[in-house]
Amino acid sequence: MPNGSAKLRPSVPTLAIALIAVADVFLIGLIVAVGAEEPIWTAIFIALAIVAGVGFIWVAIRKMGSAASLRLLGIAATFFVLAVLVGACFYAPETIPLIIYAVAFLAIVLMVSSGATRGIRQRRMLLILGNIEKAVRMQLPIPRMIEAAAQGEKGLVRRRLLDLHDYLDRGVQLDQALIYAVPEIPRSVVRTIAAGQRLGCLDHVLDAIIRRRTSDENAAYRPSAGFYWAYPVILIGVVSVIMIAVIPKYKAIFADFHASLPPATLWLLAIANGSIQSGLAACVVLILFLVFLGRMLSLFPSVRALSPLRGLFTDRIVWWTPVMGGLVRDRGMADLCDIVGAGVGAGHPLDEALREAADAQPNSLMRRRAAAWANAVTRGQSMHEAARHAHMPELFAAMLATVRGDDSLRQVLAFLWRHYEYRFSRARAVLQAAYVPAIVFFFGSLVALVGVAIIQPIAMLIRVMGG
């Protein structure tokens, strides 16, 4: 099997949580069918819910340890309660605020927990990669270095190191061993390590990964991930409850007094009714539910972070987003220049280094462009013409036109790497610094609108009743 092409083992927690979600969907359908007095659909949903429930129980008992099984049972109980509440909404709309409060509370707890878990996984990954980089740099046998490092660790880190040692000791390639033994390492990082192996610059690649990930982890200006999620979720939950449970009451009250609602309240009512009738609210709830479901997976250490459908949709959405797309392109160009420069420096042909660097790209569109550049070079086009053919940036192609040899190529690629790395770091710093003021301004304006829509009708009612 070629390096880097190892197939991931099926994720048991992912399967279990998927079965929980399917069972809850069938449970909601069962509640709706019972309320609608549809015996056929009721029987169908009962059978489907039982099948999904039995499958979940089998996976939880037979395929997972006791601690993970208890964690799964807690998640299943939470989703069961949510499914019952969602089903009750079809017959008791007054329970909608309760559901929003429950989901907002669970989302906040889960997001804070997953943020802490992600930090722990990141540090665990850096520790393991640091031991590998030290062995490669000192030209020591990697299996022995990993085994020695495991003797000084305990808990999950020790287990990961021992599993990695066992795979390497059996002759498994490093990238494949990392896929099987260390789920904390993302697939994109494994592909980069595989490219470094094949190009003979593994020490350079490992050093770059550790340096960049450590820099990301220790960024002083980076707020905690919990704030990124908790603050908007709290405000969205509170505003949603007000718009669903409070504002519509005003319409009935003002109708009794034969009075007109103020413009701010009418506008808020129009937004609430339009979002519900157009299905926008349902789409938002579905997206939040899927994000919530994905966050559940972070509670299990054996789950590897993967892009859904290999980035078929998410990579394209991010690529064409005005700000995030620029960050992804600059980071991809910096990685491309770094790996290609290291590969050429190690004596590999340009097209071979390009193909390996293309496979290491985390974004699918960037992989396609880098592969198109490699194919054009293989067909005999010059470097800069091939870069233009692959829709690379104009500055990138213009700089390649000045190359006159391998030394010149390495110098140009080093310059371009510094250029795109600086652009990425600057844009990320600006974006992270602007996030908090932008969120506060946006939600502050929303809260102000809701406040005016609530207080102004009360003032009008006081005037009407006093007159």
C-alpha positions in Angstrom: 0.0 0.0 0.0 1.5 3.4 -0.9 2.5 5.7 1.9 -0.2 8.0 3.1 -3.0 5.9 1.6 -3.8 3.9 4.7 -7.5 3.5 5.2 -9.0 4.8 8.4 -10.7 2.3 10.6 -14.4 2.9 11.2 -15.0 5.2 14.1 -17.2 3.4 16.7 -18.3 6.6 18.5 -19.2 8.2 15.2 -21.4 5.1 14.3 -22.9 5.1 17.8 -23.8 8.9 17.7 -25.2 8.5 14.2 -27.5 5.7 15.5 -28.6 8.0 18.3 -29.5 10.7 15.9 -31.4 8.3 13.6 -33.3 6.8 16.6 -34.3 10.3 17.7 -35.5 11.2 14.3 -37.7 8.1 14.2 -38.9 8.9 17.8 -40.0 12.4 16.6 -41.7 10.8 13.7 -43.4 8.4 16.0 -44.7 11.2 18.3 -46.1 13.0 15.2 -47.7 9.9 13.8 -49.4 9.0 17.1 -50.7 12.6 17.4 -52.0 12.4 13.8 -53.6 9.0 14.5 -51.8 7.3 11.6 -51.5 3.6 12.7 -49.4 2.5 9.7 -46.8 5.2 10.1 -46.8 4.6 13.9 -45.9 1.0 13.4 -43.2 1.9 10.8 -41.6 4.4 13.1 -41.8 2.0 16.1 -40.0 -0.7 14.1 -37.3 1.7 12.8 -36.7 3.3 16.3 -36.3 -0.2 17.8 -33.8 -1.2 15.1 -31.8 1.9 15.6 -32.0 1.6 19.4 -30.9 -2.0 19.4 -28.0 -1.2 17.0 -26.9 1.6 19.4 -27.0 -0.7 22.4 -25.0 -3.4 20.6 -22.3 -0.9 19.5 -22.2 0.7 23.0 -21.9 -2.7 24.8 -19.9 -4.8 22.4 -17.6 -2.3 20.7 -16.6 0.2 23.4 -15.2 0.2 26.9 -17.1 0.9 30.0 -16.2 4.6 30.4 -17.1 5.3 26.7 -20.3 3.3 27.0 -21.4 5.4 30.0 -20.6 8.6 28.2 -22.6 7.4 25.2 -25.6 6.5 27.4 -25.6 10.0 28.9 -25.6 11.4 25.4 -28.4 9.1 24.4 -30.5 10.2 27.4 -29.9 13.8 26.5 -31.0 13.3 22.9 -34.0 11.3 24.0 -35.3 14.2 26.1 -34.6 16.6 23.3 -36.4 14.4 20.8 -39.5 14.1 23.1 -39.5 17.9 23.5 -39.2 18.5 19.7 -42.1 16.0 19.1 -44.2 17.8 21.7 -43.7 21.1 19.9 -46.1 19.9 17.2 -48.9 19.8 19.7 -47.8 22.2 22.4 -46.0 25.3 20.8 -45.6 26.7 24.3 -42.8 24.2 24.9 -40.6 25.8 22.1 -38.9 28.3 24.5 -38.1 25.4 26.9 -36.4 23.5 24.0 -34.4 26.6 23.0 -33.2 27.1 26.6 -32.3 23.4 26.9 -30.4 23.3 23.6 -28.6 26.6 24.3 -27.5 25.4 27.8 -26.3 22.0 26.4 -24.6 23.7 23.5 -22.7 26.1 25.8 -21.6 23.2 28.1 -20.6 21.1 25.2 -18.7 23.9 23.4 -16.7 24.7 26.5 -16.0 21.1 27.0 -15.0 20.5 23.4 -12.8 23.5 23.4 -10.9 22.2 26.4 -10.7 18.7 24.8 -9.4 20.2 21.6 -6.6 21.9 23.5 -5.7 18.7 25.3 -5.7 16.8 22.0 -3.5 19.5 20.4 -0.9 19.2 23.2 -1.0 15.4 23.1 -0.3 15.6 19.3 2.6 18.1 19.8 4.2 15.9 22.4 4.1 12.8 20.2 5.3 14.7 17.1 8.0 16.3 19.2 9.4 12.9 20.1 9.3 11.8 16.4 11.0 15.0 15.3 13.7 14.6 17.9 14.4 11.0 16.8 14.6 12.1 13.1 16.8 15.1 13.9 19.2 13.0 16.0 19.1 10.1 13.5 17.9 7.7 16.1 15.6 4.7 15.5 12.0 6.1 15.8 10.5 2.9 17.5 13.1 2.9 20.2 12.7 6.6 20.8 8.9 6.3 21.0 9.2 3.4 23.4 11.6 5.3 25.7 9.3 8.3 25.6 6.4 6.1 26.6 8.2 5.0 29.8 8.1 8.6 31.1 4.4 9.1 30.4 1.2 7.8 31.8 -2.5 7.5 30.9 -3.6 8.1 27.3 -0.3 9.6 26.1 1.5 6.4 27.2 -1.1 4.2 25.5 -0.8 6.3 22.2 3.0 6.1 22.3 3.0 2.3 22.9 0.5 1.7 20.1 2.6 3.8 17.8 5.7 1.8 18.8 3.9 -1.5 18.1 3.0 -0.4 14.6 6.4 0.9 13.8 8.1 -2.1 15.3 6.0 -4.3 12.9 7.4 -2.4 9.9 4.4 -0.1 9.3 5.3 3.2 7.6 5.3 6.2 9.9 2.3 7.9 8.3 0.2 4.8 8.4 1.2 4.1 12.0 0.1 7.6 12.9 -3.3 7.0 11.3 -3.9 3.9 13.2 -2.3 4.7 16.6 -2.7 8.5 17.1 -6.2 9.8 16.2 -5.3 13.2 17.7 -3.3 14.0 14.5 -5.5 15.3 11.7 -5.5 13.6 8.3 -4.0 16.7 6.6 -1.0 16.6 9.0 -0.5 12.9 8.3 -0.5 13.6 4.5 2.1 16.3 5.1 4.3 13.9 7.1 3.9 11.3 4.3 5.0 13.9 1.7 8.0 14.7 3.9 8.9 11.0 4.1 8.8 10.5 0.3 10.7 13.7 -0.4 13.4 13.0 2.2 12.7 16.1 4.2 10.8 14.6 7.1 12.8 16.6 9.7 12.0 19.9 8.0 8.3 19.0 7.7 8.0 17.9 11.3 9.8 21.0 12.5 7.4 23.2 10.5 4.3 21.4 11.8 5.4 21.7 15.4 6.5 25.3 15.1 3.2 26.4 13.5 1.0 24.5 15.8 2.9 25.7 18.8 2.6 29.3 17.6 -1.2 28.8 17.1 -1.5 27.4 20.6 0.5 30.1 22.3 -0.9 33.1 20.4 -1.4 35.7 23.2 -4.1 37.6 21.3 -6.3 34.5 20.8 -9.4 34.5 23.0 -10.7 31.3 24.4 -12.8 29.1 22.1 -15.6 29.1 24.6 -16.2 32.8 24.2 -16.3 32.4 20.4 -19.3 30.1 20.7 -21.0 30.7 24.1 -21.7 34.5 23.7 -23.5 34.2 20.4 -25.4 31.1 21.5 -26.6 32.7 24.7 -27.8 35.8 22.9 -29.4 33.8 20.0 -31.2 31.7 22.6 -32.5 34.6 24.6 -33.6 36.6 21.5 -35.3 33.6 20.0 -37.3 33.0 23.2 -38.4 36.6 23.3 -39.4 36.6 19.6 -41.3 33.3 20.0 -42.9 33.6 23.4 -43.2 37.4 24.1 -43.5 39.5 21.0 -46.5 37.6 19.5 -48.5 38.2 22.8 -48.2 42.0 22.0 -50.2 41.5 18.8 -53.2 40.0 20.7 -53.0 42.6 23.4 -53.0 45.5 21.0 -55.8 44.0 19.0 -57.9 44.0 22.2 -57.2 47.7 22.7 -57.7 48.4 19.0 -54.3 50.0 18.8 -51.4 49.7 16.3 -48.1 48.2 17.2 -45.0 50.4 16.9 -42.8 50.0 13.8 -40.0 48.2 15.6 -42.3 45.6 17.0 -44.0 45.1 13.6 -40.6 44.7 12.0 -39.5 42.1 14.6 -42.8 40.2 14.1 -42.3 40.2 10.3 -38.8 38.8 10.7 -40.0 36.1 13.1 -43.0 35.1 10.9 -41.0 35.3 7.7 -38.2 33.1 9.0 -40.7 30.5 10.2 -42.8 30.5 7.1 -39.8 30.4 4.7 -38.2 27.5 6.6 -35.1 29.6 7.4 -35.6 28.9 11.1 -35.8 25.2 10.5 -32.6 25.3 8.4 -30.8 27.2 11.2 -32.0 24.7 13.8 -30.9 21.8 11.6 -27.4 23.3 11.0 -27.0 23.9 14.7 -28.1 20.4 15.5 -25.5 19.0 13.1 -22.8 21.2 14.6 -24.0 20.1 18.0 -23.9 16.4 16.9 -20.4 16.9 15.6 -19.2 18.4 18.8 -20.4 15.4 20.6 -17.7 13.4 18.9 -15.0 15.5 20.6 -15.9 13.8 23.8 -14.3 10.6 22.6 -10.5 10.5 22.4 -10.5 7.9 19.6 -12.3 10.1 17.0 -10.2 11.7 14.4 -11.1 15.1 13.0 -12.2 14.8 9.4 -13.8 17.1 6.9 -17.2 15.8 5.9 -17.2 14.3 2.3 -13.5 15.1 2.1 -14.3 18.8 1.9 -16.5 18.5 -1.2 -18.8 21.3 0.0 -17.2 22.9 3.0 -13.8 23.6 1.3 -15.6 25.3 -1.6 -17.7 27.4 0.8 -14.7 28.5 2.8 -12.6 29.1 -0.4 -15.1 31.6 -1.8 -15.9 33.3 1.5 -14.3 36.9 1.3 -12.2 36.8 4.5 -11.8 33.1 5.3 -11.0 32.3 1.7 -8.0 34.6 1.7 -6.7 33.0 4.9 -7.1 29.5 3.4 -5.4 30.5 0.1 -2.4 32.2 1.9 -1.9 29.3 4.3 -2.1 26.8 1.4 0.4 28.8 -0.7 2.8 29.1 2.2 2.6 25.3 2.8 3.0 24.6 -0.9 6.2 26.8 -1.2 7.7 25.4 1.9 7.3 21.7 1.0 8.2 22.2 -2.7 11.3 24.1 -1.7 12.4 21.4 0.8 11.7 18.7 -1.8 13.8 20.4 -4.5 16.5 21.0 -1.9 16.6 17.3 -1.2 17.3 16.6 -4.9 13.8 15.7 -6.2 12.5 16.9 -9.6 10.1 19.8 -9.5 7.0 17.9 -10.7 7.5 15.1 -8.1 7.9 17.7 -5.3 4.8 19.4 -6.6 2.7 16.2 -6.6 3.7 15.4 -3.0 3.0 19.0 -1.9 -0.4 18.9 -3.6 -1.4 15.8 -1.7 -0.4 17.4 1.6 -2.8 20.4 1.1 -5.7 20.3 3.5 -8.1 22.2 1.2 -9.5 20.2 -1.8 -9.4 23.2 -4.2 -5.8 24.0 -3.3 -4.9 20.3 -3.9 -6.5 20.5 -7.3 -4.7 23.6 -8.3 -1.3 22.3 -7.1 -1.9 19.0 -9.0 -2.8 21.0 -12.1 0.5 22.9 -11.8 2.4 19.6 -11.4 0.6 18.1 -14.5 1.4 21.1 -16.6 5.1 21.0 -15.6 5.2 17.3 -16.4 3.8 18.1 -19.9 6.7 20.4 -20.6 5.4 23.8 -19.8 7.6 26.3 -18.0 7.1 26.8 -14.3 5.5 30.2 -14.5 3.3 29.3 -17.5 2.2 26.1 -15.7 1.4 28.2 -12.6 -0.8 30.5 -14.6 -2.5 27.5 -16.2 -3.3 26.2 -12.7 -4.8 29.6 -11.7 -2.1 30.4 -9.2 -1.7 34.0 -8.0 -0.1 36.4 -10.5 2.7 37.4 -8.1 3.5 33.7 -7.7 3.7 33.1 -11.4 5.7 36.3 -12.0 8.3 35.4 -9.4 8.7 32.0 -10.9 9.5 33.6 -14.3 12.7 34.9 -12.7 14.0 31.4 -11.8 17.2 30.4 -13.6 18.3 27.2 -11.7 17.7 25.1 -8.6 19.4 27.5 -6.3 17.3 30.4 -7.7 14.2 28.3 -7.4 14.8 27.6 -3.7 15.4 31.3 -3.0 12.3 32.3 -4.8 10.2 29.7 -3.0 11.7 30.8 0.3 10.7 34.4 -0.5 7.2 33.4 -1.5 6.8 31.3 1.6 7.8 34.3 3.8 5.4 36.5 1.8 2.4 34.2 2.1 3.1 33.3 5.7 3.2 36.9 6.7 0.0 37.6 4.8 -1.7 34.7 6.6 -0.4 35.7 10.1 -1.4 39.4 9.6 -4.9 38.6 8.3 -5.5 36.0 11.1 -4.4 38.5 13.8 -6.7 41.2 12.3 -9.6 38.8 12.1 -9.2 37.5 15.6 -8.8 41.0 17.0 -11.9 42.2 15.1 -14.1 39.3 16.0 -15.0 40.3 19.5 -15.9 44.0 18.7 -17.9 42.8 15.6 -19.8 40.2 17.6 -20.5 42.7 20.4 -21.7 45.4 17.9 -23.9 43.0 16.0 -25.6 41.4 18.9 -25.7 44.7 20.8 -27.7 46.2 17.9 -29.9 43.1 17.9 -30.6 43.4 21.7 -31.2 47.1 21.3 -33.8 46.4 18.6 -35.5 43.8 20.7 -35.5 46.1 23.7 -37.1 48.9 21.7 -39.7 46.4 20.3 -40.6 45.3 23.9 -40.5 48.7 25.8 -42.1 50.9 23.2 -45.4 48.9 23.1 -45.5 49.0 27.0 -45.1 52.8 26.9 -47.9 53.1 24.3 -50.2 50.9 26.3 -49.6 53.0 29.4 -50.5 56.1 27.4 -53.6 54.4 25.9 -54.9 53.2 29.3 -54.1 56.6 31.0 -55.9 58.5 28.3 
